[in-house]
Amino acid sequence: MLPESTNGAGGTSGGGLAVPMAWLCAEYLADEVLRAAALVAPGSLEYRAGLQTLALTVHLSAEPGGPAGAWAAHGVDEWLRHTAYDRPWPPWVEKRLAARRAVDGDAPDLALAQSAWRRLRDTWVRAADLDGRTAGDPDSPVDEDEQVWLPAWKLGLPLAHLSLHLR
């Protein structure tokens, strides 16, 4: 596997350390968006879920096999579409990860993205039931005392979406 970049002069000769620049850039951008929105405390479980959700969305928006940072051409509108409440985000993530595996193999960026997805999918948190309000009156406020167990991505997705709106 040839690294995307190295810790040397930027070339791949010399067997330098592979640096997952696309993932690191996506995670940095997600961190900046979430900090600017200031909806939750940095370091909190909610913040981490939002950070990983948004970083995955940004990272997977680029085409498989494209250069690092190619997601920048897509921009906020596409990220808003992917994180919208009525969109099937988990199947989109699975499909994009599979496409990346087919093209990039075991690239360091893909390993970090897969790890983030596993954490978001496999970590369950107790939080307000955001889906419960749609059962009766969709315009009613969320009852924050009524909590349910949900995967971390379900907590991170609305936070990521709202943070993108507030940027």
C-alpha positions, -999 to 999 in steps of 0.1 A, spaced: 0 0 0 14 34 -9 7 61 17 -12 92 8 16 113 23 46 109 45 61 127 75 90 137 53 91 159 23 57 149 10 67 121 -13 60 84 -9 96 73 -15 116 61 15 88 42 32 77 70 55 47 69 78 13 70 61 -7 100 72 -45 98 67 -48 134 56 -84 131 42 -97 118 75 -77 143 96 -90 172 75 -126 160 77 -123 156 115 -107 190 118 -135 206 98 -161 188 119 -144 200 151 -144 236 138 -181 235 129 -192 220 162 -171 244 182 -184 274 163 -220 262 169 -214 259 206 -244 236 211 -227 211 235 -195 212 256 -164 200 237 -153 166 251 -188 155 260 -203 123 247 -227 143 226 -199 164 211 -179 132 203 -209 117 186 -215 148 166 -178 151 157 -176 115 144 -209 118 126 -200 150 108 -164 138 101 -178 106 85 -203 126 65 -176 150 52 -151 122 45 -176 99 27 -190 127 6 -159 126 -16 -157 100 -44 -137 68 -36 -102 70 -49 -102 107 -51 -75 130 -37 -74 139 0 -96 169 6 -117 163 -25 -148 166 -3 -142 204 -1 -157 207 -36 -190 193 -24 -196 217 4 -221 223 31 -253 218 10 -244 182 4 -235 176 40 -268 191 51 -287 168 27 -269 137 41 -275 147 77 -312 157 73 -337 140 96 -356 122 68 -325 107 51 -313 71 57 -278 80 70 -266 46 82 -273 28 49 -255 57 31 -225 53 54 -224 15 48 -227 19 10 -199 46 9 -176 25 32 -181 -5 9 -173 16 -21 -141 29 -4 -131 -6 5 -134 -17 -31 -112 12 -43 -89 20 -15 -84 -14 1 -70 -9 36 -60 28 33 -53 45 67 -82 70 61 -106 41 56 -95 24 87 -102 55 108 -136 60 91 -146 24 97 -135 27 133 -156 59 138 -186 41 122 -182 11 145 -181 34 176 -211 53 164 -231 22 156 -221 1 186 -221 27 214 -256 32 229 -265 62 249 -295 72 270 -310 104 256 -342 123 249 -365 104 225 -363 126 194 -384 102 174 -412 99 200 -426 134 193 -436 123 157 -459 96 170 -486 121 182 -482 157 172 -451 164 151 -452 200 162 -450 192 199 -417 198 218 -394 170 227 -400 158 263 -364 156 276 -375 136 306 -386 108 284 -354 90 275 -346 60 255 -314 40 245 -302 48 210 -271 44 190 -246 73 193 -251 82 156 -287 91 164 -275 116 189 -247 129 166 -267 133 134 -291 161 145 -262 178 163 -241 177 131 -270 189 110 -279 218 133 -242 228 137 -239 230 99 -269 253 98 -254 276 124 -219 278 109 
